[in-house]
Amino acid sequence: MEFSGVLWDMDGTIVDTEPYWIEAEHRLTAEFGLPWSQEDGLKLVGNALTVSAQVFIDLGVPLEPLEIINRLTRDVIAQVQERVPFRPGVRELFAQLREAGIPSAMVTMSFRPLADAVVASLPEGTFDAVITGDEVQHGKPHPEPYEVGAKALGLRPQECIAIEDSLNGALSASSAGAHTLVVPCHVDIPEDPRWSIAQSLEGLSLAEFQRAAIARQSQ
């Protein structure tokens, strides 16, 4: 293998939780009689939660940023506990990576409680490290989250494949130096030489996964 570790985004990449977030956002804004649309929610995909919280404050939600984040997170956790919406091919790829002895780290802008809820739904040992948005100084698109994720595996970003679904995430991973594979979920991502794009992880062998992530960026 030409890579030594995998760095996984969570929302929209491992689990299709974006509809859960948008539903939580609808409930929050409705409580204060404020408008919120599907399109508004999609604009927040890939943002640091602190950035998203400021959007709600600017809209007129009369709460502190941390309270907004905590309310939304609790709502999404409740939905995840009812049903974990794994994206196609994700659990199969996790199993292949474990069998091959290739470590994985989760690198998410969600806060620790939601990350823990998703991790708990997977086999023990799926992740060797979990990096969350409340544990880094700079959120995506800054490279710090992926730099920290690679370091937690004892690797350089250049030795890792990062899997993302958002533009901010792809910018974060690629600027850190990771081979970046974008698997779009709810938002189209432009083609760019800094990353590769695959429509799904479903059915990919490790060799096919490597080719999908690395081939274009090696040209």
Secondary structure, DSSP 8 states (H G I E B T S, - for coil): ---SEEEE--BTTTB--HHHHHHHHHHHHHHTT----HHHHHTTTT--HHHHHHHHHHHT--S-HHHHHHHHHHHHHHHHHH---B-TTHHHHHHHHHHHT--EEEE-SS-HHHHHHHHHTS-TTS-SEEE-GGG-SS-TTSSHHHHHHHHHTTS-GGGEEEEESSHHHHHHHHHHT-EEEE--SSS----BTTBEE-S--TT--HHHHHHHHHTGGG-
